[in-house]
């Protein structure tokens, strides 16, 4: 029996959408891409990888805000 994680499937879809040639896109196409990425983010957020991404982005944001203050 073959099983696939929904987050992995959405990661593949996001990767394929990201690799497409840059062309004029319709609003529907842009909206669908945003929806897929949002659902992917919701699915990956509670995982250890999601927590690692959150921590990394938080450290980068903290470093940027510290660099701007005297």
C-alpha positions as YAML, in Angstrom:
chain: A
units: angstrom
residues:
- id: 1
  name: UNK
  ca: [0.00, 0.00, 0.00]
- id: 2
  name: UNK
  ca: [1.38, 3.39, -1.02]
- id: 3
  name: UNK
  ca: [0.77, 6.38, 1.21]
- id: 4
  name: UNK
  ca: [1.82, 9.98, 0.68]
- id: 5
  name: UNK
  ca: [1.82, 12.83, 3.14]
- id: 6
  name: UNK
  ca: [-0.34, 15.76, 2.05]
- id: 7
  name: UNK
  ca: [2.38, 18.23, 3.02]
- id: 8
  name: UNK
  ca: [4.87, 16.44, 0.76]
- id: 9
  name: UNK
  ca: [2.39, 16.49, -2.12]
- id: 10
  name: UNK
  ca: [1.79, 20.21, -1.66]
- id: 11
  name: UNK
  ca: [5.55, 20.83, -1.44]
- id: 12
  name: UNK
  ca: [5.95, 19.17, -4.83]
- id: 13
  name: UNK
  ca: [3.10, 21.28, -6.26]
- id: 14
  name: UNK
  ca: [4.62, 24.48, -4.84]
- id: 15
  name: UNK
  ca: [8.01, 23.53, -6.30]
- id: 16
  name: UNK
  ca: [6.52, 22.87, -9.72]
- id: 17
  name: UNK
  ca: [4.59, 26.15, -9.65]
- id: 18
  name: UNK
  ca: [7.74, 27.97, -8.59]
- id: 19
  name: UNK
  ca: [9.77, 26.48, -11.45]
- id: 20
  name: UNK
  ca: [7.31, 27.57, -14.14]
- id: 21
  name: UNK
  ca: [8.30, 30.20, -16.63]
- id: 22
  name: UNK
  ca: [7.36, 33.72, -15.74]
- id: 23
  name: UNK
  ca: [4.39, 34.64, -17.87]
- id: 24
  name: UNK
  ca: [1.36, 36.78, -17.47]
- id: 25
  name: UNK
  ca: [-0.85, 34.99, -14.95]
- id: 26
  name: UNK
  ca: [-4.55, 35.32, -14.42]
- id: 27
  name: UNK
  ca: [-6.02, 36.30, -11.08]
- id: 28
  name: UNK
  ca: [-7.39, 32.79, -10.70]
- id: 29
  name: UNK
  ca: [-3.93, 31.28, -11.22]
- id: 30
  name: UNK
  ca: [-2.37, 33.65, -8.70]
- id: 31
  name: UNK
  ca: [-5.15, 32.97, -6.20]
- id: 32
  name: UNK
  ca: [-4.78, 29.21, -6.54]
- id: 33
  name: UNK
  ca: [-1.01, 29.47, -6.02]
- id: 34
  name: UNK
  ca: [-1.54, 31.54, -2.89]
- id: 35
  name: UNK
  ca: [-4.12, 29.07, -1.57]
- id: 36
  name: UNK
  ca: [-1.81, 26.08, -2.13]
- id: 37
  name: UNK
  ca: [1.08, 27.83, -0.38]
- id: 38
  name: UNK
  ca: [-1.17, 28.84, 2.53]
- id: 39
  name: UNK
  ca: [-2.45, 25.29, 3.02]
- id: 40
  name: UNK
  ca: [1.13, 24.00, 2.80]
- id: 41
  name: UNK
  ca: [2.16, 26.45, 5.51]
- id: 42
  name: UNK
  ca: [-0.71, 25.38, 7.77]
- id: 43
  name: UNK
  ca: [0.19, 21.69, 7.33]
- id: 44
  name: UNK
  ca: [3.92, 22.14, 7.96]
- id: 45
  name: UNK
  ca: [3.63, 24.62, 10.88]
- id: 46
  name: UNK
  ca: [3.15, 22.10, 13.74]
- id: 47
  name: UNK
  ca: [6.06, 19.89, 12.62]
- id: 48
  name: UNK
  ca: [9.65, 20.08, 13.87]
- id: 49
  name: UNK
  ca: [10.70, 21.49, 10.48]
- id: 50
  name: UNK
  ca: [8.03, 24.19, 10.79]
- id: 51
  name: UNK
  ca: [9.31, 25.15, 14.25]
- id: 52
  name: UNK
  ca: [12.86, 25.29, 12.88]
- id: 53
  name: UNK
  ca: [11.72, 27.64, 10.06]
- id: 54
  name: UNK
  ca: [9.90, 29.84, 12.58]
- id: 55
  name: UNK
  ca: [12.98, 30.04, 14.81]
- id: 56
  name: UNK
  ca: [15.28, 30.84, 11.89]
- id: 57
  name: UNK
  ca: [13.02, 33.56, 10.51]
- id: 58
  name: UNK
  ca: [12.63, 34.98, 14.02]
- id: 59
  name: UNK
  ca: [16.41, 35.15, 14.48]
- id: 60
  name: UNK
  ca: [16.84, 36.87, 11.10]
- id: 61
  name: UNK
  ca: [14.10, 39.39, 11.93]
- id: 62
  name: UNK
  ca: [15.66, 40.03, 15.35]
- id: 63
  name: UNK
  ca: [19.08, 40.56, 13.77]
- id: 64
  name: UNK
  ca: [17.65, 43.02, 11.26]
- id: 65
  name: UNK
  ca: [15.80, 44.98, 13.93]
- id: 66
  name: UNK
  ca: [18.90, 45.03, 16.18]
- id: 67
  name: UNK
  ca: [21.05, 46.28, 13.29]
- id: 68
  name: UNK
  ca: [18.72, 49.24, 12.74]
- id: 69
  name: UNK
  ca: [18.79, 50.46, 16.33]
- id: 70
  name: UNK
  ca: [21.71, 52.50, 17.75]
...
